[in-house]
Amino acid sequence: MNLRLLPILLAGVLCGGPAHSQADAVQTCAVNIKPRTQAYPWMTIERWQRMHDDQLALADKGNVDLMFLGDSITEGWPRAIWDANFGAYKAGNFGIGGDNTGNVLWRLQDKRMARLSPKAIVLLIGVNNFGLCDEKPDQVFAGVKAVVAALRKQYPDARILLNAILPTGELASSERRQNVVALNKMVATMDDGRHVVFRDYGASFVRPDGSIGADIMGDHLHLTQKGYAIWADVMLPDVKKLMK
């Protein structure tokens, strides 16, 4: 698909904008299979396309046993932490900053992605459906379910480590955090103990009072190097089990 033929949304309008109803938001973000059409100061459409092309080139090589899929939190793994924890597993990073579930669905449908044959897939997706699409937990859940279904169809032999959305927002009482909690309760129901394994590592990132420190998430969303070290530490035992 030629992205130049797609309409580019006006700057500042996020996945349909406030003029659309919540029902429209589902059509626009969660389950609508479409590439990135919204540019941000930190991610142009051109950079998004380059990242997608680079990931297709990685898929062409086909030497990926452990596939990471998601948004900027997945994209941002520091190289040293990545290599130390996952380097032995022929890991491939398919995270792109700012992606919502609909963007991931679009990326997965490319026939070159079908050349992959991962043993396990680490999936973390959905937080941008909140922050950039203004969706509700049940709407985001529809998108997460669609991504998992696409992965099961495309990679039937892979086991999926379905991550709960990580805590976001400084305080446990914030609306952002409560939306994440509500979504994760829904996502947890997808664990079948065999093909899809749900894990909520969120408690490892918060203080006893539930708040998030800037040393773990500098903006109370994106992980710092310390945050990635925590994520790797708590997730690695599950990765090892799925990779056996």
C-alpha positions in Angstrom: 0.0 0.0 0.0 1.4 3.4 -1.0 1.2 5.7 2.0 1.3 8.7 -0.2 -2.2 7.9 -1.4 -3.5 7.9 2.1 -5.1 11.1 3.6 -2.9 12.6 6.3 -4.8 13.7 9.4 -4.5 17.3 10.5 -1.9 17.9 13.2 -3.3 17.5 16.7 -6.2 15.3 15.7 -5.7 11.9 17.3 -7.4 8.9 15.7 -10.5 10.7 14.6 -10.5 13.5 17.2 -13.2 14.8 19.5 -15.8 15.3 16.7 -16.2 11.5 16.6 -18.3 9.4 18.9 -16.8 6.6 21.0 -18.3 4.1 18.5 -16.4 5.9 15.8 -13.2 5.5 17.8 -13.4 1.8 17.7 -13.7 2.0 13.9 -10.8 4.4 13.7 -8.3 2.9 16.1 -8.9 -0.4 17.9 -9.9 -2.8 15.2 -9.5 -0.8 12.0 -6.5 -2.2 10.1 -4.6 0.8 8.9 -1.1 2.2 8.8 0.0 5.3 10.6 -1.6 8.4 9.3 -1.0 10.8 12.2 2.4 12.4 12.4 3.8 13.5 15.8 6.8 15.7 16.7 8.6 12.5 17.8 7.5 10.3 14.9 7.0 11.4 11.3 5.1 9.2 8.8 8.4 8.8 7.0 10.2 7.5 10.0 7.3 5.1 10.8 7.5 3.7 7.3 11.2 3.3 7.5 10.9 1.4 10.7 8.2 -0.8 9.2 10.4 -1.4 6.2 13.4 -2.3 8.4 11.2 -4.8 10.3 10.1 -6.4 7.0 13.7 -6.8 6.1 14.3 -8.5 9.4 11.3 -10.8 8.7 12.8 -11.6 5.3 15.8 -13.1 7.0 13.4 -15.3 9.0 15.9 -16.1 11.8 13.7 -14.9 14.7 12.7 -17.4 17.4 11.5 -14.8 20.0 9.4 -12.0 18.6 8.6 -8.8 20.5 5.7 -6.9 19.2 4.2 -3.6 20.4 4.6 0.1 20.6 7.4 2.5 21.9 7.8 0.6 25.2 8.8 -2.5 23.1 10.8 -0.4 20.6 12.8 1.2 23.4 14.7 -1.7 24.8 18.3 -0.6 25.6 20.7 -2.7 23.5 22.8 -3.9 26.5 19.8 -5.1 28.5 18.2 -6.7 25.4 21.4 -8.6 24.5 22.1 -9.8 28.0 18.6 -11.2 28.5 17.3 -12.2 25.1 20.3 -12.3 22.8 20.6 -16.1 23.1 17.1 -16.6 21.8 17.4 -15.1 18.4 15.1 -12.2 19.4 13.6 -9.7 17.0 12.1 -6.4 18.0 8.9 -5.4 16.1 7.9 -2.4 18.3 7.1 1.0 16.8 6.5 4.0 18.9 2.9 5.4 18.9 1.3 2.4 17.4 -2.2 1.4 18.4 -3.8 -2.0 17.9 -5.1 -1.1 14.5 -1.6 -0.1 13.3 -0.1 -3.4 14.6 -2.9 -5.4 12.8 -1.9 -3.6 9.6 1.8 -4.4 10.0 1.0 -8.0 10.7 -1.0 -8.5 7.5 2.0 -7.9 5.3 2.8 -11.2 3.5 6.5 -10.7 4.4 5.7 -11.0 8.1 4.4 -14.5 7.4 7.9 -15.6 6.7 8.6 -15.5 10.4 8.2 -18.6 12.4 8.7 -17.6 16.1 8.6 -20.1 18.9 7.3 -17.4 21.3 5.9 -13.9 21.0 6.0 -11.2 23.7 3.1 -8.9 23.1 2.5 -5.5 24.8 0.0 -3.2 23.1 -3.0 -1.0 23.8 -1.7 2.0 25.9 -1.8 4.3 22.8 -5.4 3.4 22.3 -6.0 5.3 25.5 -3.6 8.2 25.1 -3.8 8.9 21.4 -7.2 7.6 20.5 -9.2 8.4 23.7 -10.8 4.9 23.7 -12.4 3.2 26.7 -11.2 -0.1 28.2 -13.7 -2.3 26.4 -12.8 -0.7 23.1 -9.1 -1.3 23.6 -9.8 -4.8 24.6 -11.5 -5.4 21.2 -8.2 -4.3 19.6 -6.0 -6.5 21.8 -8.2 -9.5 21.1 -7.9 -8.8 17.4 -4.1 -8.7 17.6 -3.9 -11.9 19.5 -6.3 -13.6 17.0 -4.1 -12.4 14.1 -1.0 -13.8 15.8 -2.6 -17.1 16.5 -3.7 -17.4 12.9 -0.4 -16.3 11.4 1.9 -18.1 13.8 -0.1 -21.1 15.1 2.8 -22.9 16.6 4.0 -19.8 18.6 3.2 -19.3 22.3 2.2 -15.8 23.2 3.3 -14.1 26.4 0.5 -11.5 26.6 1.7 -8.7 28.8 -0.7 -6.6 30.9 -0.6 -3.0 30.0 2.0 -1.5 32.3 1.0 1.0 35.0 0.7 4.6 33.7 0.1 7.9 35.4 1.9 8.8 38.5 -0.8 8.0 41.1 -2.8 4.8 41.5 -5.9 6.9 41.8 -5.5 8.6 38.4 -8.0 8.0 35.7 -5.2 6.8 33.4 -4.3 4.1 35.9 -7.8 3.0 36.5 -8.4 2.6 32.8 -5.4 0.3 32.6 -6.6 -1.7 35.6 -10.0 -2.2 34.0 -8.4 -3.2 30.6 -6.1 -5.7 32.2 -8.9 -7.5 34.0 -10.4 -8.1 30.5 -7.1 -9.1 28.9 -6.5 -11.6 31.7 -9.5 -13.6 30.5 -7.6 -14.5 27.3 -5.1 -16.7 29.1 -5.8 -20.3 28.0 -2.7 -21.7 29.7 -1.4 -23.2 26.5 -1.2 -20.9 23.4 -1.7 -17.6 25.3 -0.1 -16.9 28.7 -1.1 -13.7 30.4 1.2 -12.0 32.9 0.8 -8.8 34.8 4.2 -7.5 35.9 2.8 -4.1 37.0 3.4 -4.5 40.7 7.2 -4.5 40.0 7.1 -1.0 38.7 5.2 0.8 41.5 5.9 2.0 45.0 4.1 0.5 48.0 1.5 3.3 47.7 1.0 2.5 44.1 2.7 5.6 42.7 5.3 5.4 39.9 8.7 7.0 40.4 10.5 9.0 37.7 13.5 6.7 38.1 11.3 3.8 36.7 9.2 5.8 34.2 10.5 9.2 33.5 7.2 10.5 32.2 5.1 7.9 34.2 4.6 6.0 30.9 7.9 5.2 29.2 10.5 3.0 31.0 13.9 4.3 31.9 16.9 2.0 31.8 16.1 0.9 35.3 12.6 0.2 34.3 13.7 -2.0 31.4 16.0 -3.9 33.8 13.1 -4.6 36.0 10.9 -5.7 33.1 13.6 -8.1 31.8 14.2 -9.5 35.3 10.5 -10.3 36.0 9.7 -11.5 32.5 12.7 -13.6 31.7 11.6 -16.7 33.7 8.4 -16.8 31.7 10.3 -16.3 28.4 12.5 -19.2 29.2 9.5 -21.5 29.9 7.9 -20.5 26.6 11.1 -21.0 24.6 11.6 -24.6 25.8 
